[in-house]
């Protein structure tokens, strides 16, 4: 009786181990114009796939790496994160009127734009590199400014509410050379660390 029980337990453990294996894949994606595709950020989607942003392109892939759809934006996309309402928030930058503007948008799982926000200051280029949803369902974004006077780059931070309305911006200068911010997180005391 002990041998039969041990054999059944071994089969159950083997079955659990087999089911726990994850599908892995390696995929190279080419664009039809052969300009190259640059992936800057990836976020898991709510259906087991992935959302990828880079250059001016958003890609939706399934769980084994097949491209389901792609959408072109007229800006550089630098970061994507999932939101608590099964959507995605994206930041980047675009060049218009001889100046670089920060860009933030929210899309649904089909890539449809729900809202978008452009942030600029006269004479200062702003590049957004990272975004995170906040406890109040708004968004905190960060990056850097590009200016003609030292320090040539300063840290840029902006807070948006849940529908993309700008609540505040701040430009931080530390040191006397180049200042960049590549990541932002909300802290337990409702502050932010960049």
C-alpha positions in Angstrom: 0.0 0.0 0.0 2.9 2.4 0.8 4.4 1.8 -2.7 1.1 2.7 -4.5 0.7 5.9 -2.4 4.2 7.0 -3.1 3.7 6.4 -6.8 0.5 8.5 -6.9 2.2 11.3 -5.0 5.1 11.2 -7.5 2.7 11.4 -10.4 0.9 14.4 -8.8 4.2 16.2 -8.1 5.4 15.5 -11.7 2.1 16.8 -13.1 2.4 20.1 -11.0 5.9 20.6 -12.2 5.0 20.1 -15.8 2.1 22.6 -15.5 4.4 25.2 -13.8 6.7 25.4 -16.8 6.5 28.8 -18.5 6.5 29.3 -22.3 9.6 31.1 -23.4 10.4 32.6 -26.8 12.9 34.6 -28.7 11.6 36.9 -31.4 13.2 39.4 -33.7 10.8 42.0 -35.3 11.6 43.9 -38.4 9.7 46.8 -39.8 8.8 46.8 -43.5 10.7 50.0 -44.2 13.8 48.6 -42.6 14.3 51.7 -40.4 14.8 49.5 -37.4 12.6 49.1 -34.3 13.8 50.2 -30.9 12.2 48.8 -27.8 12.4 51.1 -24.9 9.9 49.6 -22.4 7.7 46.6 -22.0 4.7 45.9 -19.7 2.7 42.7 -19.3 -0.8 43.0 -20.6 -3.8 41.7 -18.7 -4.4 38.8 -21.2 -1.0 37.2 -20.7 0.7 39.1 -23.6 3.0 42.1 -23.7 2.8 45.8 -24.6 6.1 47.2 -26.0 6.9 50.8 -26.8 9.9 52.4 -28.6 10.7 54.8 -31.4 7.2 55.9 -32.3 5.6 52.5 -32.2 3.4 50.5 -29.8 3.3 46.7 -30.3 0.9 44.3 -28.7 2.2 40.7 -28.5 0.6 37.5 -27.3 2.1 35.2 -24.7 4.3 33.4 -27.3 5.6 36.5 -29.1 3.2 36.9 -32.1 2.5 40.5 -32.9 -1.3 41.1 -32.6 -1.3 44.7 -33.6 0.9 47.8 -33.8 0.2 51.5 -33.8 2.3 54.4 -34.9 2.7 57.6 -32.9 4.3 60.8 -34.0 6.7 60.9 -31.0 9.5 59.0 -29.2 7.9 56.6 -26.8 10.1 55.8 -23.7 8.1 54.0 -21.0 4.8 52.0 -20.7 3.2 50.8 -17.5 -0.1 49.0 -16.8 -2.7 51.0 -14.8 -5.1 49.7 -12.1 -8.1 49.9 -14.5 -6.6 47.5 -17.1 -5.2 50.2 -19.4 -1.7 51.5 -20.0 0.0 54.9 -19.5 2.9 55.9 -21.8 5.4 58.8 -21.8 7.8 60.1 -24.3 8.6 63.3 -26.2 8.1 64.9 -29.6 9.6 67.8 -31.5 7.4 70.6 -32.6 7.9 74.4 -33.3 11.7 74.0 -32.8 11.3 72.6 -29.3 11.0 69.2 -27.6 7.8 68.6 -25.6 7.0 65.9 -23.0 4.2 63.6 -23.9 1.9 61.4 -21.8 -1.1 59.3 -22.9 -3.4 56.6 -21.7 -4.5 53.8 -24.0 -6.8 50.9 -23.6 -5.8 47.3 -24.4 -6.7 47.8 -28.1 -4.3 50.7 -28.3 -7.0 53.3 -28.5 -6.0 56.7 -27.0 -8.2 57.6 -24.0 -6.4 60.9 -23.4 -3.1 62.6 -24.1 -1.2 65.5 -22.5 1.7 67.6 -23.9 3.9 69.5 -21.4 6.3 72.3 -22.6 8.0 75.4 -21.4 9.1 78.2 -23.7 12.8 77.8 -24.6 13.2 74.6 -22.7 13.1 71.1 -24.3 11.5 68.4 -22.1 12.0 64.7 -22.5 9.8 62.3 -20.4 11.5 59.0 -19.6 9.4 57.3 -16.9 5.9 57.2 -15.6 4.2 55.5 -12.7 0.6 55.4 -11.5 0.1 57.0 -8.1 -2.1 56.0 -5.1 -4.7 58.5 -6.1 -5.0 56.9 -9.6 -3.1 59.8 -11.1 0.4 59.7 -12.7 3.9 60.9 -11.8 6.3 61.3 -14.7 9.9 62.2 -14.9 12.8 62.9 -17.3 15.0 65.8 -18.0 15.1 69.2 -19.6 17.5 70.3 -22.4 18.6 73.9 -22.1 21.3 76.2 -23.6 22.7 77.3 -20.2 24.6 75.3 -17.6 23.5 73.0 -16.2 22.4 71.9 -19.6 20.1 69.2 -18.3 17.8 69.5 -15.3 15.5 66.9 -13.7 11.9 67.2 -14.8 9.0 65.9 -12.7 5.2 66.3 -13.4 2.1 65.1 -11.7 -1.1 64.4 -13.7 -4.5 63.5 -12.3 -6.4 60.4 -13.4 -7.8 62.0 -16.6 -4.4 63.5 -17.6 -4.9 67.1 -16.3 -1.6 68.6 -15.2 -1.5 69.2 -11.4 2.0 70.5 -11.0 5.5 70.4 -12.6 8.9 70.9 -11.0 12.4 71.3 -12.5 15.2 70.3 -10.1 18.8 71.3 -10.4 21.6 69.4 -8.5 25.2 70.0 -9.3 26.5 72.0 -12.2 26.5 69.6 -15.1 24.0 67.1 -16.4 21.0 65.9 -14.4 18.8 63.1 -15.7 16.0 61.1 -14.1 15.2 57.6 -15.5 12.8 56.3 -12.9 10.1 57.5 -10.4 8.2 55.7 -7.6 5.8 56.8 -5.0 6.9 56.3 -1.4 4.8 55.0 1.5 4.4 58.5 2.9 2.9 59.6 -0.5 6.0 61.4 -1.6 8.1 60.5 -4.7 11.6 59.2 -5.1 13.4 59.8 -8.5 
